[in-house]
Amino acid sequence: MRVIKSYSKFKESLVIDLMIMSVDILESMNIWHDVLLSAISAEEKDIFDTLKLPKDFYESRLTLDFLSNNIEFINSLSSLGLKKSPVQNTEEYQTFVNKPCKWMFIYDISSNELENPLYITFQVWNETNKEWEDVKFFKINGDVKKFYDKLSSKTIEVTDGDENYIYVTSDGNTWELQNLDKENDVYKRFFRKDELQSLLNDRKVTVSII
């Protein structure tokens, strides 16, 4: 059994010190798929044991495209009182994930898709080999909304001296201040990406991805 490392631990490695270097904020904010899985406290499971799948048949066919359309897989889920969602992928979202990913949720058969899924099957693109890696299978222990929140938006905390300013974006181009009581002539409520980048590069600040 393996639990993806917590996001709070992961965050510690994502502090950008602009006092010693200038970086592109957008490039530096790429996130790893582990962060998405951490958001739902994903716990890796053996897909063959959990879903009672014949390993000799599925082992060489373990892709989401195959599973999604395979009637034997669908019937196996039904026999366990489960059902699958359509396959989704990061190309459908405004996202900062550093590698293309795709996934398929597994639900209780009586659930609707507004309810929390029980499992997630997940694939990551391997740029070196130019192919999708094998499917990984996780039990979901958190709210799936947090998965989508991490996927589709970004939040940074700018520390300037003793003050901090929290900005959020959903598209990487427009940034909005969240703690509005801190708004001033320097840290405005709204910034375009190039404006924020210019400001941060001109000041002795640190930027934390949260």
Residue frames as a rotation matrix with the C-alpha (Angstrom) as fourth column:
MET 1
0.581 0.814 0.000 0.00
0.814 -0.581 0.000 0.00
0.000 0.000 -1.000 0.00
ARG 2
-0.597 -0.802 -0.011 1.39
0.800 -0.597 0.064 3.42
-0.058 0.029 0.998 -0.94
VAL 3
0.560 0.751 -0.349 -0.04
0.726 -0.648 -0.230 6.83
-0.399 -0.124 -0.909 -0.19
ILE 4
0.243 -0.439 0.865 0.96
0.671 -0.568 -0.477 9.76
0.701 0.696 0.156 -2.39
LYS 5
-0.621 -0.568 -0.540 3.01
0.782 -0.404 -0.474 12.28
0.051 -0.717 0.695 -0.40
SER 6
0.253 0.811 -0.527 0.96
0.833 -0.460 -0.308 15.09
-0.492 -0.361 -0.792 1.11
TYR 7
0.526 0.010 0.850 0.59
0.646 -0.655 -0.392 18.37
0.553 0.756 -0.351 -0.72
SER 8
0.982 -0.159 0.103 1.88
-0.189 -0.761 0.620 20.31
-0.021 -0.628 -0.778 2.28
LYS 9
0.350 -0.902 0.252 5.16
0.251 0.349 0.903 18.40
-0.902 -0.253 0.349 2.08
PHE 10
0.144 -0.262 0.954 5.30
0.983 0.146 -0.108 18.85
-0.111 0.954 0.279 -1.68
LYS 11
0.891 0.292 0.347 4.75
0.343 -0.935 -0.095 22.59
0.296 0.204 -0.933 -1.30
GLU 12
0.709 -0.650 -0.274 7.98
0.064 -0.328 0.943 22.94
-0.702 -0.686 -0.191 0.68
SER 13
-0.235 -0.841 0.487 9.95
0.636 0.246 0.731 22.25
-0.735 0.482 0.477 -2.50
LEU 14
-0.018 0.335 0.942 8.00
0.950 -0.287 0.120 24.79
0.311 0.898 -0.313 -4.53
VAL 15
0.686 0.115 -0.718 9.20
0.423 -0.866 0.265 28.07
-0.592 -0.486 -0.643 -3.03
ILE 16
0.373 -0.506 0.778 10.71
0.821 -0.211 -0.531 30.39
0.433 0.836 0.337 -5.60
ASP 17
0.298 -0.369 -0.881 13.23
0.649 -0.598 0.470 32.84
-0.700 -0.712 0.061 -4.14
LEU 18
0.673 0.033 0.739 13.24
0.665 -0.466 -0.584 35.88
0.325 0.884 -0.335 -6.40
MET 19
0.873 -0.464 -0.152 15.82
-0.280 -0.731 0.622 37.55
-0.400 -0.500 -0.768 -4.18
ILE 20
-0.058 -0.968 0.245 18.48
-0.264 0.251 0.931 35.37
-0.963 -0.011 -0.270 -5.77
MET 21
-0.855 -0.246 0.456 17.09
0.350 0.376 0.858 34.61
-0.383 0.893 -0.236 -9.22
SER 22
-0.325 0.761 -0.562 14.63
-0.785 -0.548 -0.288 35.82
-0.527 0.347 0.776 -11.81
VAL 23
-0.870 0.101 0.482 12.30
0.260 0.926 0.275 33.16
-0.418 0.365 -0.832 -13.18
ASP 24
-0.685 0.719 -0.119 9.26
-0.435 -0.273 0.858 32.96
0.585 0.639 0.500 -15.39
ILE 25
-0.524 0.513 0.680 6.30
-0.757 0.085 -0.647 32.56
-0.390 -0.854 0.344 -13.04
LEU 26
0.508 0.800 -0.319 4.21
-0.857 0.431 -0.284 30.56
-0.090 0.417 0.904 -15.48
GLU 27
0.177 -0.522 -0.834 7.04
-0.430 0.722 -0.543 28.14
0.885 0.455 -0.097 -16.25
SER 28
-0.785 -0.584 0.206 7.91
-0.405 0.232 -0.884 27.76
0.468 -0.778 -0.419 -12.57
MET 29
-0.346 0.741 0.576 4.33
-0.864 -0.012 -0.502 26.92
-0.365 -0.672 0.644 -11.67
ASN 30
-0.067 0.269 -0.961 4.14
-0.613 0.749 0.252 23.65
0.787 0.606 0.115 -13.55
ILE 31
0.062 0.141 0.988 2.83
-0.941 0.339 0.010 20.98
-0.333 -0.930 0.153 -11.21
TRP 32
-0.869 -0.398 -0.294 3.36
-0.461 0.868 0.187 17.26
0.181 0.298 -0.937 -11.14
HIS 33
-0.109 0.888 -0.447 0.56
-0.321 0.394 0.861 14.73
0.941 0.237 0.242 -11.36
ASP 34
-0.542 -0.146 -0.828 1.41
0.654 0.545 -0.525 13.68
0.528 -0.825 -0.200 -7.80
VAL 35
-0.984 0.177 -0.014 -0.09
-0.136 -0.800 -0.585 16.97
-0.115 -0.574 0.811 -6.65
LEU 36
-0.311 0.918 -0.248 -3.43
-0.764 -0.086 0.639 16.12
0.565 0.388 0.728 -8.28
LEU 37
0.037 0.293 -0.955 -3.45
0.168 0.941 0.295 12.73
0.985 -0.171 -0.014 -6.60
SER 38
-0.821 -0.371 -0.435 -2.38
0.493 -0.073 -0.867 14.18
0.290 -0.926 0.243 -3.25
ALA 39
-0.778 0.551 0.302 -5.37
-0.568 -0.822 0.037 16.50
0.269 -0.142 0.953 -3.38
ILE 40
0.326 0.927 -0.183 -7.69
-0.745 0.371 0.555 13.49
0.582 -0.045 0.812 -3.08
SER 41
-0.002 -0.432 0.902 -5.42
-0.902 0.390 0.184 11.56
-0.432 -0.813 -0.390 -0.67
ALA 42
0.582 0.260 -0.770 -4.98
-0.708 0.628 -0.323 8.91
0.400 0.733 0.550 -3.35
GLU 43
0.073 -0.477 0.876 -3.92
-0.706 0.596 0.383 5.48
-0.704 -0.646 -0.293 -2.10
GLU 44
-0.288 -0.239 -0.928 -2.42
-0.923 0.328 0.202 3.16
0.256 0.914 -0.315 -4.70
LYS 45
0.248 0.458 0.854 -4.10
-0.570 0.781 -0.254 -0.23
-0.784 -0.423 0.455 -5.01
ASP 46
-0.853 -0.434 0.290 -3.60
-0.083 0.661 0.746 -3.35
-0.515 0.613 -0.600 -7.09
ILE 47
-0.347 0.769 -0.536 -6.12
-0.924 -0.380 0.053 -3.04
-0.162 0.514 0.842 -9.92
PHE 48
-0.463 0.134 -0.876 -6.17
-0.394 0.855 0.339 -6.78
0.794 0.502 -0.343 -10.56
ASP 49
-0.851 0.111 -0.514 -6.91
0.475 0.579 -0.662 -7.72
0.224 -0.808 -0.546 -6.95
THR 50
-0.793 0.530 -0.300 -9.34
-0.149 -0.647 -0.748 -4.89
-0.590 -0.549 0.592 -6.29
LEU 51
-0.119 0.770 -0.626 -11.40
-0.932 -0.304 -0.197 -5.28
-0.343 0.560 0.754 -9.44
LYS 52
0.126 0.142 0.982 -10.97
-0.152 0.981 -0.123 -9.07
-0.980 -0.133 0.145 -9.71
LEU 53
0.672 0.052 -0.739 -9.42
-0.721 -0.185 -0.668 -8.85
-0.171 0.981 -0.087 -13.17
PRO 54
0.838 -0.411 0.360 -7.57
0.432 0.902 0.025 -11.77
-0.335 0.134 0.933 -14.84
LYS 55
0.383 -0.761 -0.524 -3.99
-0.250 -0.631 0.734 -10.52
-0.889 -0.151 -0.432 -14.87
ASP 56
-0.446 -0.625 0.640 -2.88
0.409 0.494 0.767 -12.62
-0.796 0.604 0.035 -17.84
PHE 57
0.166 0.596 0.786 -5.55
0.985 -0.062 -0.161 -11.02
-0.047 0.801 -0.597 -20.04
TYR 58
0.919 0.388 0.066 -5.26
0.389 -0.921 -0.001 -7.37
0.061 0.027 -0.998 -18.96
GLU 59
0.402 -0.802 -0.442 -1.58
0.469 -0.234 0.852 -6.95
-0.786 -0.550 0.282 -18.10
SER 60
-0.633 -0.689 0.354 -0.50
0.637 -0.203 0.744 -6.16
-0.440 0.696 0.567 -21.69
ARG 61
-0.274 0.637 0.720 -3.67
0.719 -0.361 0.593 -4.15
0.638 0.681 -0.359 -22.37
LEU 62
0.081 0.322 -0.943 -3.62
0.959 -0.282 -0.014 -1.88
-0.271 -0.904 -0.332 -19.37
THR 63
-0.945 -0.232 0.231 -4.51
0.294 -0.912 0.287 1.40
0.144 0.339 0.930 -21.05
LEU 64
-0.564 0.774 -0.289 -7.48
-0.079 -0.399 -0.914 3.64
-0.822 -0.492 0.286 -20.40
ASP 65
-0.373 0.419 -0.828 -8.49
-0.923 -0.258 0.286 3.56
-0.093 0.871 0.483 -24.04
PHE 66
-0.695 0.084 -0.714 -8.72
-0.182 0.940 0.288 -0.23
0.695 0.330 -0.639 -23.92
LEU 67
-0.883 0.334 -0.329 -10.42
0.448 0.396 -0.802 -0.44
-0.138 -0.856 -0.499 -20.53
SER 68
-0.642 0.650 -0.407 -12.96
-0.430 -0.744 -0.511 2.23
-0.635 -0.153 0.757 -21.38
ASN 69
-0.077 0.608 -0.790 -14.27
-0.996 -0.008 0.092 0.29
0.050 0.794 0.606 -24.38
ASN 70
-0.795 -0.321 -0.515 -13.74
-0.340 0.938 -0.061 -3.28
0.503 0.127 -0.855 -23.21
ILE 71
0.171 0.985 0.003 -17.02
-0.596 0.101 0.797 -5.06
0.785 -0.139 0.604 -22.50
GLU 72
0.211 -0.154 -0.965 -15.35
0.543 0.840 -0.015 -7.62
0.813 -0.521 0.261 -20.22
PHE 73
-0.830 -0.548 -0.105 -13.98
0.418 -0.486 -0.767 -4.80
0.369 -0.681 0.633 -18.06
ILE 74
-0.556 0.707 0.437 -17.37
-0.659 -0.696 0.285 -3.08
0.506 -0.130 0.853 -17.94
ASN 75
0.410 0.723 -0.557 -19.03
-0.231 0.673 0.703 -6.37
0.883 -0.159 0.442 -16.96
SER 76
-0.238 -0.587 -0.774 -16.38
0.694 0.454 -0.558 -6.97
0.679 -0.670 0.300 -14.28
LEU 77
-0.940 -0.063 0.336 -17.19
-0.138 -0.831 -0.539 -3.60
0.313 -0.553 0.772 -12.76
SER 78
-0.122 0.988 0.096 -20.92
-0.736 -0.154 0.660 -4.30
0.666 0.010 0.745 -12.87
SER 79
0.271 0.200 -0.941 -20.44
0.243 0.932 0.268 -7.62
0.931 -0.302 0.204 -11.08
LEU 80
-0.545 -0.534 -0.646 -18.81
0.781 -0.044 -0.623 -5.68
0.304 -0.844 0.441 -8.21
GLY 81
0.443 0.806 -0.392 -21.52
0.875 -0.483 -0.005 -3.03
-0.194 -0.341 -0.920 -8.14
LEU 82
-0.195 -0.621 -0.759 -19.32
0.265 -0.779 0.568 -0.47
-0.944 -0.090 0.317 -9.89
LYS 83
0.730 0.316 0.606 -19.39
0.667 -0.133 -0.733 1.64
-0.151 0.939 -0.308 -13.04
LYS 84
-0.343 -0.939 -0.015 -16.89
0.866 -0.323 0.383 3.83
-0.364 0.118 0.924 -14.89
SER 85
0.419 0.351 -0.838 -16.84
-0.004 -0.922 -0.388 7.42
-0.908 0.165 -0.385 -16.07
PRO 86
0.945 -0.222 0.241 -15.73
0.240 -0.033 -0.970 8.55
0.223 0.975 0.022 -19.54
VAL 87
0.067 -0.986 -0.154 -11.99
0.992 0.049 0.118 9.07
-0.109 -0.161 0.981 -19.96
GLN 88
0.988 0.134 -0.072 -10.87
0.131 -0.990 -0.048 12.66
-0.078 0.038 -0.996 -19.32
ASN 89
0.190 -0.977 0.102 -7.54
0.970 0.171 -0.173 14.31
0.151 0.131 0.980 -20.02
THR 90
-0.097 -0.319 -0.943 -5.62
0.637 -0.747 0.188 17.45
-0.764 -0.583 0.276 -19.16
GLU 91
-0.888 -0.226 0.399 -6.01
0.459 -0.471 0.753 18.82
0.018 0.852 0.523 -22.70
GLU 92
-0.046 0.972 0.232 -9.63
0.759 -0.117 0.641 19.56
0.650 0.205 -0.732 -21.81
TYR 93
0.737 0.282 -0.614 -8.62
0.662 -0.482 0.574 21.97
-0.134 -0.830 -0.542 -19.05
GLN 94
0.547 -0.626 0.555 -6.62
-0.290 -0.764 -0.576 25.17
0.785 0.154 -0.600 -18.64
THR 95
0.981 -0.144 -0.129 -3.93
0.189 0.572 0.798 23.45
-0.041 -0.808 0.588 -16.62
PHE 96
0.465 -0.881 0.087 -0.35
-0.870 -0.473 -0.137 23.78
0.162 -0.012 -0.987 -15.43
VAL 97
0.752 -0.195 0.630 0.29
-0.109 0.906 0.410 20.04
-0.651 -0.377 0.659 -15.16
ASN 98
0.038 -0.883 -0.467 3.81
-0.743 -0.338 0.578 19.42
-0.669 0.325 -0.669 -16.47
LYS 99
-0.963 -0.268 0.030 2.95
-0.178 0.717 0.673 16.20
-0.202 0.643 -0.739 -18.32
PRO 100
-0.275 0.905 -0.323 -0.23
-0.790 -0.022 0.613 15.23
0.548 0.424 0.721 -20.17
CYS 101
-0.934 0.081 0.348 -2.42
-0.184 0.726 -0.663 12.97
-0.307 -0.683 -0.663 -18.04
LYS 102
-0.299 0.918 -0.261 -5.70
-0.630 0.015 0.777 11.16
0.717 0.397 0.573 -18.51
TRP 103
-0.948 0.015 0.319 -7.96
-0.277 0.460 -0.844 9.43
-0.160 -0.888 -0.432 -16.05
MET 104
-0.265 0.900 -0.346 -11.17
-0.213 0.295 0.932 7.51
0.940 0.321 0.113 -15.56
PHE 105
-0.543 0.154 0.826 -13.19
-0.839 -0.130 -0.528 7.47
0.026 -0.979 0.200 -12.35
ILE 106
-0.629 0.397 -0.668 -14.84
0.227 0.916 0.331 4.36
0.743 0.057 -0.666 -10.90
TYR 107
-0.491 0.576 0.653 -18.14
-0.807 -0.583 -0.093 4.93
0.327 -0.573 0.752 -9.07
ASP 108
-0.708 0.522 0.475 -20.58
0.024 0.690 -0.723 2.91
-0.705 -0.501 -0.501 -7.04
ILE 109
-0.834 0.331 0.441 -23.12
0.535 0.292 0.793 1.71
0.133 0.897 -0.420 -9.59
SER 110
0.176 0.971 -0.165 -25.95
0.982 -0.160 0.102 3.56
0.072 -0.180 -0.981 -7.84
SER 111
-0.147 -0.314 -0.938 -24.07
0.490 -0.847 0.206 6.87
-0.859 -0.430 0.278 -7.69
ASN 112
0.897 0.247 0.367 -24.46
0.442 -0.469 -0.764 9.77
-0.017 0.848 -0.530 -10.07
GLU 113
0.149 -0.942 0.302 -21.42
0.859 -0.028 -0.511 11.62
0.489 0.335 0.805 -11.36
LEU 114
0.344 -0.014 0.939 -22.01
-0.304 -0.948 0.097 14.52
0.889 -0.319 -0.330 -8.95
GLU 115
0.965 -0.004 0.262 -21.09
-0.247 0.321 0.914 12.19
-0.087 -0.947 0.309 -6.12
ASN 116
0.171 -0.982 0.075 -17.55
-0.920 -0.132 0.369 11.32
-0.352 -0.132 -0.927 -5.10
PRO 117
0.500 -0.067 -0.863 -15.99
-0.505 0.787 -0.354 8.41
0.704 0.613 0.360 -7.04
LEU 118
0.962 -0.146 0.233 -14.46
-0.105 0.590 0.801 5.48
-0.254 -0.794 0.552 -5.21
TYR 119
0.188 -0.915 0.358 -11.38
0.590 0.396 0.703 5.00
-0.785 0.079 0.614 -7.40
ILE 120
0.699 -0.071 -0.712 -9.38
-0.556 -0.680 -0.478 6.68
-0.450 0.730 -0.515 -10.12
THR 121
0.461 -0.601 0.653 -7.45
0.742 0.665 0.088 4.98
-0.487 0.444 0.752 -12.94
PHE 122
0.762 -0.280 -0.584 -4.64
-0.253 -0.959 0.129 7.27
-0.596 0.049 -0.801 -14.08
GLN 123
0.486 -0.642 0.593 -2.16
0.859 0.476 -0.188 7.45
-0.162 0.601 0.783 -16.96
VAL 124
0.509 -0.449 -0.734 0.75
-0.146 -0.886 0.441 9.80
-0.848 -0.117 -0.516 -17.58
TRP 125
0.982 -0.188 -0.011 2.43
-0.001 0.054 -0.999 10.56
0.189 0.981 0.053 -20.90
ASN 126
0.404 -0.915 0.015 6.09
0.434 0.206 0.877 9.53
-0.806 -0.348 0.480 -21.11
GLU 127
0.811 -0.063 -0.581 7.75
-0.429 -0.740 -0.518 12.16
-0.398 0.669 -0.628 -23.27
THR 128
-0.211 -0.977 0.032 11.01
-0.741 0.181 0.647 10.21
-0.638 0.113 -0.762 -23.53
ASN 129
-0.739 -0.050 0.671 9.39
0.188 0.942 0.277 7.07
-0.646 0.331 -0.687 -24.92
LYS 130
-0.756 0.512 -0.407 6.57
-0.652 -0.544 0.528 8.95
0.048 0.665 0.745 -26.67
GLU 131
-0.392 0.669 -0.631 3.92
0.140 0.721 0.678 6.69
0.909 0.178 -0.376 -25.17
TRP 132
0.367 0.606 0.706 1.46
-0.710 -0.308 0.634 6.46
0.601 -0.734 0.317 -22.32
GLU 133
-0.768 -0.594 0.239 2.74
-0.588 0.506 -0.632 4.77
0.255 -0.625 -0.738 -19.18
ASP 134
-0.639 0.531 -0.557 0.81
0.465 0.843 0.270 1.86
0.613 -0.086 -0.785 -17.67
VAL 135
0.262 0.843 0.469 -2.41
-0.170 -0.438 0.883 2.62
0.950 -0.311 0.028 -15.87
LYS 136
-0.914 -0.366 -0.174 -2.13
0.118 0.171 -0.978 3.19
0.388 -0.915 -0.114 -12.15
PHE 137
0.030 0.982 -0.189 -5.07
0.286 0.173 0.942 2.60
0.958 -0.082 -0.276 -9.89
PHE 138
-0.913 -0.377 0.157 -5.90
0.012 -0.408 -0.913 4.51
0.409 -0.831 0.377 -6.70
LYS 139
-0.024 0.862 -0.506 -8.53
0.972 0.139 0.192 4.54
0.236 -0.487 -0.841 -4.00
ILE 140
-0.303 0.014 0.953 -9.91
0.103 -0.994 0.047 8.06
0.948 0.112 0.299 -3.48
ASN 141
-0.229 0.144 -0.963 -9.92
0.952 0.240 -0.191 9.18
0.203 -0.960 -0.192 0.16
GLY 142
-0.704 -0.039 -0.709 -10.70
0.305 -0.918 -0.252 12.87
-0.641 -0.394 0.659 -0.36
ASP 143
0.365 0.877 -0.312 -13.11
0.147 -0.385 -0.911 15.22
-0.919 0.287 -0.269 -2.11
VAL 144
-0.013 -0.375 0.927 -12.69
0.942 0.307 0.137 14.97
-0.336 0.875 0.349 -5.89
LYS 145
0.919 0.336 0.205 -13.49
0.383 -0.885 -0.265 18.69
0.092 0.322 -0.942 -6.16
LYS 146
0.602 -0.760 -0.246 -9.98
-0.262 -0.479 0.837 19.33
-0.754 -0.439 -0.488 -4.82
PHE 147
-0.113 -0.581 0.806 -8.59
0.661 0.562 0.498 17.34
-0.742 0.589 0.321 -7.75
TYR 148
0.319 0.329 0.889 -10.28
0.921 -0.330 -0.208 19.68
0.225 0.885 -0.408 -10.21
ASP 149
0.977 -0.006 -0.215 -9.34
0.075 -0.928 0.366 22.75
-0.202 -0.373 -0.905 -8.17
LYS 150
0.174 -0.985 -0.009 -5.66
-0.018 -0.012 1.000 21.82
-0.985 -0.174 -0.020 -8.45
LEU 151
-0.149 -0.195 0.969 -6.09
0.857 0.463 0.225 20.96
-0.493 0.865 0.098 -12.11
SER 152
0.251 0.467 0.848 -7.75
0.909 -0.416 -0.040 24.16
0.334 0.780 -0.529 -13.25
SER 153
0.874 0.073 0.480 -6.39
-0.023 -0.981 0.190 26.96
0.485 -0.177 -0.856 -11.10
LYS 154
-0.047 -0.946 -0.322 -3.28
0.743 0.183 -0.644 28.22
0.668 -0.269 0.694 -9.37
THR 155
0.955 0.268 0.127 -2.60
0.108 -0.714 0.692 30.20
0.276 -0.647 -0.711 -6.22
ILE 156
-0.054 -0.996 -0.073 0.64
0.620 0.024 -0.784 31.87
0.783 -0.088 0.616 -5.18
GLU 157
0.866 0.174 -0.468 1.66
0.487 -0.504 0.714 33.59
-0.112 -0.846 -0.521 -1.98
VAL 158
0.236 -0.773 0.588 4.07
0.376 -0.486 -0.789 36.49
0.896 0.408 0.176 -2.43
THR 159
0.647 -0.121 -0.753 6.11
0.739 -0.145 0.658 37.34
-0.188 -0.982 -0.004 0.66
ASP 160
0.167 -0.526 0.834 7.52
0.420 -0.728 -0.542 40.86
0.892 0.441 0.100 0.54
GLY 161
-0.567 -0.412 0.713 9.26
-0.496 -0.520 -0.695 41.74
0.657 -0.748 0.090 3.80
ASP 162
-0.937 0.257 0.237 6.78
-0.119 0.403 -0.907 41.11
-0.329 -0.878 -0.347 6.60
GLU 163
-0.084 0.962 -0.259 3.75
-0.748 -0.232 -0.622 41.19
-0.658 0.141 0.739 4.31
ASN 164
-0.809 -0.115 0.576 2.17
0.237 0.834 0.499 38.48
-0.538 0.540 -0.647 2.21
TYR 165
-0.225 0.695 -0.683 -0.09
-0.836 -0.498 -0.232 38.76
-0.501 0.519 0.693 -0.83
ILE 166
-0.473 0.157 0.867 -2.14
0.215 0.975 -0.059 35.88
-0.854 0.158 -0.495 -2.20
TYR 167
-0.286 0.326 -0.901 -2.94
-0.881 -0.460 0.113 35.85
-0.378 0.826 0.419 -5.91
VAL 168
-0.175 0.316 0.932 -5.00
0.181 0.941 -0.285 33.33
-0.968 0.119 -0.222 -7.83
THR 169
-0.466 0.061 -0.883 -5.40
-0.834 -0.363 0.415 32.67
-0.295 0.930 0.220 -11.56
SER 170
0.314 0.581 0.751 -7.55
-0.143 0.811 -0.568 30.34
-0.938 0.071 0.338 -13.61
ASP 171
0.972 0.090 0.218 -5.89
0.199 0.181 -0.963 30.98
-0.126 0.979 0.158 -16.97
GLY 172
0.203 -0.979 -0.005 -2.28
0.918 0.188 0.350 31.94
-0.341 -0.076 0.937 -16.17
ASN 173
-0.334 -0.306 0.891 -2.77
0.744 -0.667 0.050 35.41
0.579 0.680 0.451 -17.66
THR 174
0.053 0.425 0.904 -4.93
-0.327 -0.848 0.417 37.34
0.943 -0.318 0.094 -15.19
TRP 175
-0.519 -0.336 -0.786 -4.06
0.622 0.483 -0.617 37.30
0.587 -0.809 -0.041 -11.49
GLU 176
0.288 0.719 0.632 -6.41
-0.111 -0.630 0.768 38.49
0.951 -0.292 -0.102 -8.73
LEU 177
-0.763 -0.535 0.363 -5.46
-0.352 -0.127 -0.927 39.45
0.542 -0.835 -0.091 -5.17
GLN 178
-0.099 0.737 -0.669 -7.38
0.454 0.631 0.628 37.39
0.885 -0.242 -0.397 -2.61
ASN 179
-0.036 0.059 -0.998 -6.54
0.980 -0.195 -0.047 39.17
-0.198 -0.979 -0.051 0.66
LEU 180
0.242 0.249 0.938 -8.00
0.714 -0.700 0.001 42.47
0.657 0.669 -0.347 -0.47
ASP 181
0.955 0.073 -0.288 -7.15
0.269 -0.621 0.736 44.22
-0.125 -0.780 -0.613 2.80
LYS 182
0.135 -0.987 -0.088 -3.52
0.536 -0.002 0.844 44.13
-0.833 -0.161 0.529 1.57
GLU 183
0.409 0.048 0.911 -4.24
0.900 -0.190 -0.394 45.96
0.154 0.981 -0.121 -1.70
ASN 184
0.305 -0.362 -0.881 -2.01
0.294 -0.844 0.449 48.99
-0.906 -0.396 -0.151 -2.20
ASP 185
0.623 -0.056 -0.780 -0.33
-0.615 -0.652 -0.444 51.06
-0.483 0.757 -0.440 -4.93
VAL 186
-0.457 -0.858 -0.235 2.27
-0.862 0.362 0.356 48.31
-0.220 0.365 -0.905 -5.53
TYR 187
-0.968 0.170 0.185 0.20
0.180 0.983 0.042 45.16
-0.175 0.074 -0.982 -5.05
LYS 188
-0.593 0.769 -0.241 -2.93
-0.805 -0.556 0.206 45.90
0.024 0.316 0.948 -7.02
ARG 189
0.115 0.739 0.663 -6.08
-0.596 0.585 -0.549 43.79
-0.794 -0.333 0.508 -7.10
PHE 190
0.878 0.226 0.422 -5.51
0.185 0.652 -0.735 42.66
-0.442 0.723 0.531 -10.70
PHE 191
-0.093 -0.908 -0.409 -2.36
-0.580 -0.285 0.764 42.00
-0.810 0.308 -0.500 -12.69
ARG 192
0.850 0.075 -0.521 -1.71
-0.485 0.498 -0.719 40.70
0.206 0.864 0.459 -16.15
LYS 193
0.849 -0.526 -0.054 0.95
0.520 0.810 0.272 38.00
-0.100 -0.259 0.961 -16.19
ASP 194
0.137 -0.862 0.488 3.62
0.715 -0.255 -0.651 40.29
0.685 0.438 0.582 -17.66
GLU 195
0.297 0.040 0.954 2.83
-0.399 -0.902 0.162 43.00
0.867 -0.429 -0.252 -15.10
LEU 196
0.949 0.080 0.306 3.08
-0.313 0.370 0.874 40.59
-0.043 -0.925 0.376 -12.19
GLN 197
0.647 -0.761 0.056 6.26
0.755 0.628 -0.186 39.07
0.106 0.163 0.981 -13.57
SER 198
0.077 -0.621 0.780 7.85
0.331 -0.722 -0.607 42.52
0.941 0.305 0.149 -13.93
LEU 199
0.564 0.217 0.796 6.84
-0.595 -0.562 0.575 43.53
0.572 -0.798 -0.188 -10.42
LEU 200
0.981 -0.127 0.149 8.21
-0.021 0.686 0.728 40.38
-0.194 -0.717 0.670 -8.81
ASN 201
0.471 -0.856 0.213 11.47
0.816 0.331 -0.474 40.52
0.335 0.397 0.854 -10.71
ASP 202
0.042 -0.427 0.903 12.02
0.068 -0.901 -0.429 44.10
0.997 0.080 -0.009 -9.49
ARG 203
0.425 0.198 0.883 11.46
-0.802 -0.369 0.469 43.30
0.419 -0.908 0.002 -5.80
LYS 204
-0.728 -0.679 -0.094 13.14
-0.503 0.622 -0.600 41.13
0.466 -0.389 -0.795 -3.17
VAL 205
0.157 0.888 0.431 10.37
-0.982 0.185 -0.024 38.62
-0.101 -0.420 0.902 -2.63
THR 206
-0.941 -0.236 0.242 9.71
-0.200 0.966 0.164 34.89
-0.273 0.106 -0.956 -2.36
VAL 207
-0.143 0.897 -0.418 6.83
-0.962 -0.027 0.272 33.19
0.233 0.441 0.867 -4.12
SER 208
-0.802 -0.030 0.597 5.20
-0.284 0.898 -0.336 30.06
-0.526 -0.439 -0.728 -2.69
ILE 209
-0.559 0.641 -0.526 2.91
-0.495 0.252 0.832 27.88
0.666 0.725 0.176 -4.76
ILE 210
-0.849 0.289 0.443 -0.04
-0.362 0.292 -0.885 26.94
-0.385 -0.912 -0.144 -2.54
